[in-house]
Amino acid sequence: MAVKRLLLLLTYVLYVCVCLQNGPLPFSLLTFVAAWLIRELLFIFIYFEAVSNVRHITWGKRTYRMSDFGRSLSIANDRSALLLV
């Protein structure tokens, strides 16, 4: 059963790569692998930054502070965010 699923997946990927593309991809396989590897390595840093800095969230130009009960409180500017830490 698992072999059939793997064969189906490989057939689908081959179909998408060959039939649905309107020509060759605009980047090489080496470029794709390098971009994928950079994305995977940056994920580790982004994850630990998010876990360690849970109290302040920057979304666009606004900064929010999380309360103890999970409510987000808007902070007027970045200077007041430094005072609340």
VMD Tcl script that builds the backbone (N, CA, C; Angstrom):
set m [mol new atoms 255]
animate dup $m
set s [atomselect $m all]
$s set {name element resname resid chain x y z} {
  {N N MET 1 A 0.827 -1.198 0.000}
  {CA C MET 1 A 0.000 0.000 0.000}
  {C C MET 1 A 0.866 1.255 0.000}
  {N N ALA 2 A 1.926 1.266 0.817}
  {CA C ALA 2 A 2.793 2.436 0.883}
  {C C ALA 2 A 3.544 2.650 -0.425}
  {N N VAL 3 A 3.886 1.557 -1.102}
  {CA C VAL 3 A 4.599 1.668 -2.376}
  {C C VAL 3 A 3.687 2.299 -3.423}
  {N N LYS 4 A 2.400 1.943 -3.407}
  {CA C LYS 4 A 1.455 2.530 -4.353}
  {C C LYS 4 A 1.317 4.035 -4.128}
  {N N ARG 5 A 1.252 4.443 -2.856}
  {CA C ARG 5 A 1.141 5.877 -2.547}
  {C C ARG 5 A 2.385 6.636 -2.981}
  {N N LEU 6 A 3.554 6.045 -2.737}
  {CA C LEU 6 A 4.797 6.691 -3.149}
  {C C LEU 6 A 4.873 6.802 -4.664}
  {N N LEU 7 A 4.476 5.753 -5.359}
  {CA C LEU 7 A 4.472 5.777 -6.819}
  {C C LEU 7 A 3.489 6.822 -7.339}
  {N N LEU 8 A 2.327 6.932 -6.708}
  {CA C LEU 8 A 1.345 7.941 -7.098}
  {C C LEU 8 A 1.887 9.351 -6.876}
  {N N LEU 9 A 2.547 9.566 -5.740}
  {CA C LEU 9 A 3.138 10.872 -5.454}
  {C C LEU 9 A 4.216 11.228 -6.468}
  {N N LEU 10 A 5.101 10.289 -6.758}
  {CA C LEU 10 A 6.168 10.557 -7.732}
  {C C LEU 10 A 5.603 10.817 -9.123}
  {N N THR 11 A 4.555 10.093 -9.496}
  {CA C THR 11 A 3.924 10.324 -10.790}
  {C C THR 11 A 3.299 11.716 -10.851}
  {N N TYR 12 A 2.644 12.119 -9.773}
  {CA C TYR 12 A 2.034 13.444 -9.723}
  {C C TYR 12 A 3.086 14.545 -9.811}
  {N N VAL 13 A 4.174 14.407 -9.058}
  {CA C VAL 13 A 5.241 15.409 -9.091}
  {C C VAL 13 A 5.850 15.490 -10.486}
  {N N LEU 14 A 6.073 14.360 -11.104}
  {CA C LEU 14 A 6.612 14.352 -12.470}
  {C C LEU 14 A 5.639 15.016 -13.439}
  {N N TYR 15 A 4.349 14.736 -13.283}
  {CA C TYR 15 A 3.335 15.357 -14.145}
  {C C TYR 15 A 3.326 16.874 -13.989}
  {N N VAL 16 A 3.376 17.346 -12.747}
  {CA C VAL 16 A 3.359 18.786 -12.496}
  {C C VAL 16 A 4.604 19.446 -13.069}
  {N N CYS 17 A 5.750 18.821 -12.866}
  {CA C CYS 17 A 7.017 19.414 -13.325}
  {C C CYS 17 A 7.150 19.407 -14.845}
  {N N VAL 18 A 6.601 18.401 -15.509}
  {CA C VAL 18 A 6.786 18.281 -16.950}
  {C C VAL 18 A 5.608 18.868 -17.732}
  {N N CYS 19 A 4.403 18.513 -17.361}
  {CA C CYS 19 A 3.237 18.863 -18.180}
  {C C CYS 19 A 2.631 20.223 -17.844}
  {N N LEU 20 A 2.626 20.610 -16.601}
  {CA C LEU 20 A 1.955 21.841 -16.229}
  {C C LEU 20 A 2.842 23.077 -16.336}
  {N N GLN 21 A 4.131 22.903 -16.449}
  {CA C GLN 21 A 5.029 24.031 -16.621}
  {C C GLN 21 A 4.997 24.449 -18.087}
  {N N ASN 22 A 5.012 25.738 -18.335}
  {CA C ASN 22 A 5.037 26.240 -19.708}
  {C C ASN 22 A 6.462 26.470 -20.156}
  {N N GLY 23 A 7.274 25.486 -20.002}
  {CA C GLY 23 A 8.679 25.577 -20.362}
  {C C GLY 23 A 9.541 25.289 -19.145}
  {N N PRO 24 A 10.821 25.486 -19.291}
  {CA C PRO 24 A 11.712 25.198 -18.161}
  {C C PRO 24 A 11.539 26.229 -17.039}
  {N N LEU 25 A 11.880 25.826 -15.851}
  {CA C LEU 25 A 11.789 26.737 -14.719}
  {C C LEU 25 A 12.799 27.867 -14.860}
  {N N PRO 26 A 12.499 29.054 -14.307}
  {CA C PRO 26 A 13.393 30.201 -14.491}
  {C C PRO 26 A 14.614 30.167 -13.574}
  {N N PHE 27 A 14.872 29.059 -12.902}
  {CA C PHE 27 A 16.044 28.943 -12.045}
  {C C PHE 27 A 16.570 27.523 -12.135}
  {N N SER 28 A 17.829 27.372 -11.784}
  {CA C SER 28 A 18.448 26.056 -11.865}
  {C C SER 28 A 18.151 25.244 -10.606}
  {N N LEU 29 A 18.465 23.983 -10.662}
  {CA C LEU 29 A 18.278 23.110 -9.510}
  {C C LEU 29 A 19.184 23.542 -8.365}
  {N N LEU 30 A 20.379 23.985 -8.660}
  {CA C LEU 30 A 21.310 24.451 -7.631}
  {C C LEU 30 A 20.765 25.687 -6.919}
  {N N THR 31 A 20.179 26.615 -7.658}
  {CA C THR 31 A 19.572 27.798 -7.057}
  {C C THR 31 A 18.409 27.413 -6.155}
  {N N PHE 32 A 17.599 26.469 -6.607}
  {CA C PHE 32 A 16.472 26.012 -5.797}
  {C C PHE 32 A 16.952 25.371 -4.499}
  {N N VAL 33 A 17.949 24.504 -4.575}
  {CA C VAL 33 A 18.461 23.828 -3.386}
  {C C VAL 33 A 19.081 24.835 -2.422}
  {N N ALA 34 A 19.809 25.822 -2.941}
  {CA C ALA 34 A 20.418 26.844 -2.077}
  {C C ALA 34 A 19.344 27.676 -1.379}
  {N N ALA 35 A 18.307 28.081 -2.099}
  {CA C ALA 35 A 17.231 28.871 -1.491}
  {C C ALA 35 A 16.474 28.049 -0.456}
  {N N TRP 36 A 16.235 26.789 -0.746}
  {CA C TRP 36 A 15.537 25.919 0.202}
  {C C TRP 36 A 16.359 25.719 1.464}
  {N N LEU 37 A 17.658 25.519 1.304}
  {CA C LEU 37 A 18.542 25.313 2.456}
  {C C LEU 37 A 18.616 26.567 3.328}
  {N N ILE 38 A 18.687 27.732 2.710}
  {CA C ILE 38 A 18.704 28.992 3.472}
  {C C ILE 38 A 17.394 29.159 4.234}
  {N N ARG 39 A 16.276 28.853 3.587}
  {CA C ARG 39 A 14.985 28.956 4.256}
  {C C ARG 39 A 14.900 28.014 5.454}
  {N N GLU 40 A 15.378 26.796 5.297}
  {CA C GLU 40 A 15.330 25.825 6.391}
  {C C GLU 40 A 16.249 26.232 7.539}
  {N N LEU 41 A 17.398 26.792 7.241}
  {CA C LEU 41 A 18.319 27.213 8.297}
  {C C LEU 41 A 17.818 28.461 9.020}
  {N N LEU 42 A 17.190 29.377 8.297}
  {CA C LEU 42 A 16.651 30.578 8.932}
  {C C LEU 42 A 15.455 30.267 9.818}
  {N N PHE 43 A 14.758 29.189 9.534}
  {CA C PHE 43 A 13.612 28.814 10.338}
  {C C PHE 43 A 14.006 28.609 11.800}
  {N N ILE 44 A 15.161 28.034 12.035}
  {CA C ILE 44 A 15.619 27.777 13.405}
  {C C ILE 44 A 15.758 29.083 14.167}
  {N N PHE 45 A 16.373 30.086 13.570}
  {CA C PHE 45 A 16.569 31.372 14.232}
  {C C PHE 45 A 15.238 32.104 14.437}
  {N N ILE 46 A 14.375 32.054 13.440}
  {CA C ILE 46 A 13.075 32.721 13.556}
  {C C ILE 46 A 12.247 32.060 14.653}
  {N N TYR 47 A 12.291 30.752 14.742}
  {CA C TYR 47 A 11.533 30.036 15.762}
  {C C TYR 47 A 11.999 30.424 17.165}
  {N N PHE 48 A 13.319 30.396 17.398}
  {CA C PHE 48 A 13.816 30.717 18.726}
  {C C PHE 48 A 13.614 32.190 19.075}
  {N N GLU 49 A 13.637 33.071 18.089}
  {CA C GLU 49 A 13.334 34.478 18.339}
  {C C GLU 49 A 11.877 34.635 18.760}
  {N N ALA 50 A 10.995 33.913 18.103}
  {CA C ALA 50 A 9.575 33.993 18.450}
  {C C ALA 50 A 9.305 33.401 19.831}
  {N N VAL 51 A 10.006 32.335 20.181}
  {CA C VAL 51 A 9.785 31.703 21.482}
  {C C VAL 51 A 10.360 32.555 22.604}
  {N N SER 52 A 11.490 33.185 22.376}
  {CA C SER 52 A 12.140 33.952 23.436}
  {C C SER 52 A 11.563 35.361 23.594}
  {N N ASN 53 A 10.940 35.901 22.568}
  {CA C ASN 53 A 10.427 37.269 22.619}
  {C C ASN 53 A 8.902 37.262 22.485}
  {N N VAL 54 A 8.234 36.610 23.424}
  {CA C VAL 54 A 6.792 36.457 23.328}
  {C C VAL 54 A 6.025 37.676 23.810}
  {N N ARG 55 A 6.616 38.523 24.552}
  {CA C ARG 55 A 5.898 39.635 25.154}
  {C C ARG 55 A 5.617 40.771 24.183}
  {N N HIS 56 A 6.459 40.991 23.189}
  {CA C HIS 56 A 6.268 42.102 22.260}
  {C C HIS 56 A 6.138 41.566 20.837}
  {N N ILE 57 A 5.117 42.053 20.139}
  {CA C ILE 57 A 4.859 41.638 18.767}
  {C C ILE 57 A 4.854 42.892 17.901}
  {N N THR 58 A 5.638 42.880 16.832}
  {CA C THR 58 A 5.642 43.983 15.882}
  {C C THR 58 A 4.894 43.525 14.643}
  {N N TRP 59 A 3.842 44.238 14.301}
  {CA C TRP 59 A 3.028 43.908 13.139}
  {C C TRP 59 A 2.898 45.172 12.309}
  {N N GLY 60 A 3.602 45.211 11.209}
  {CA C GLY 60 A 3.628 46.424 10.397}
  {C C GLY 60 A 4.383 47.518 11.140}
  {N N LYS 61 A 3.753 48.672 11.328}
  {CA C LYS 61 A 4.397 49.785 12.035}
  {C C LYS 61 A 3.971 49.859 13.496}
  {N N ARG 62 A 3.100 48.952 13.928}
  {CA C ARG 62 A 2.592 48.987 15.296}
  {C C ARG 62 A 3.250 47.898 16.133}
  {N N THR 63 A 3.339 48.167 17.422}
  {CA C THR 63 A 3.896 47.210 18.366}
  {C C THR 63 A 2.845 46.898 19.421}
  {N N TYR 64 A 2.742 45.633 19.751}
  {CA C TYR 64 A 1.779 45.176 20.739}
  {C C TYR 64 A 2.518 44.474 21.871}
  {N N ARG 65 A 1.934 44.535 23.070}
  {CA C ARG 65 A 2.486 43.821 24.211}
  {C C ARG 65 A 1.451 42.806 24.659}
  {N N MET 66 A 1.900 41.592 24.903}
  {CA C MET 66 A 0.995 40.547 25.354}
  {C C MET 66 A 0.857 40.616 26.870}
  {N N SER 67 A -0.381 40.542 27.350}
  {CA C SER 67 A -0.604 40.511 28.789}
  {C C SER 67 A -0.447 39.071 29.280}
  {N N ASP 68 A -0.575 38.882 30.570}
  {CA C ASP 68 A -0.410 37.548 31.144}
  {C C ASP 68 A -1.505 36.582 30.708}
  {N N PHE 69 A -2.642 37.095 30.313}
  {CA C PHE 69 A -3.757 36.227 29.953}
  {C C PHE 69 A -3.949 36.108 28.447}
  {N N GLY 70 A -2.956 36.526 27.663}
  {CA C GLY 70 A -3.017 36.362 26.218}
  {C C GLY 70 A -3.682 37.487 25.465}
  {N N ARG 71 A -4.054 38.552 26.136}
  {CA C ARG 71 A -4.624 39.710 25.448}
  {C C ARG 71 A -3.517 40.573 24.895}
  {N N SER 72 A -3.727 41.127 23.704}
  {CA C SER 72 A -2.723 42.007 23.126}
  {C C SER 72 A -3.104 43.458 23.408}
  {N N LEU 73 A -2.147 44.220 23.877}
  {CA C LEU 73 A -2.345 45.628 24.190}
  {C C LEU 73 A -1.497 46.450 23.242}
  {N N SER 74 A -2.100 47.414 22.584}
  {CA C SER 74 A -1.373 48.246 21.637}
  {C C SER 74 A -0.454 49.195 22.385}
  {N N ILE 75 A 0.771 49.339 21.890}
  {CA C ILE 75 A 1.747 50.260 22.469}
  {C C ILE 75 A 1.857 51.448 21.526}
  {N N ALA 76 A 1.876 52.663 22.066}
  {CA C ALA 76 A 1.834 53.877 21.244}
  {C C ALA 76 A 3.042 53.983 20.316}
  {N N ASN 77 A 4.233 53.788 20.853}
  {CA C ASN 77 A 5.430 53.849 20.017}
  {C C ASN 77 A 6.510 52.954 20.629}
  {N N ASP 78 A 7.639 52.849 19.956}
  {CA C ASP 78 A 8.694 51.949 20.426}
  {C C ASP 78 A 9.340 52.438 21.723}
  {N N ARG 79 A 9.322 53.758 21.977}
  {CA C ARG 79 A 9.930 54.268 23.207}
  {C C ARG 79 A 9.146 53.775 24.446}
  {N N SER 80 A 7.814 53.751 24.325}
  {CA C SER 80 A 7.017 53.250 25.456}
  {C C SER 80 A 7.189 51.748 25.613}
  {N N ALA 81 A 7.518 51.050 24.525}
  {CA C ALA 81 A 7.746 49.604 24.635}
  {C C ALA 81 A 8.980 49.327 25.487}
  {N N LEU 82 A 9.985 50.193 25.389}
  {CA C LEU 82 A 11.183 50.015 26.198}
  {C C LEU 82 A 10.896 50.284 27.665}
  {N N LEU 83 A 9.977 51.192 27.936}
  {CA C LEU 83 A 9.647 51.494 29.328}
  {C C LEU 83 A 8.832 50.385 29.974}
  {N N LEU 84 A 8.070 49.631 29.174}
  {CA C LEU 84 A 7.224 48.590 29.744}
  {C C LEU 84 A 7.978 47.292 30.023}
  {N N VAL 85 A 9.157 47.140 29.473}
  {CA C VAL 85 A 9.909 45.896 29.669}
  {C C VAL 85 A 10.374 45.790 31.031}
}
mol reanalyze $m
mol bondsrecalc $m
mol representation Tube
mol addrep $m
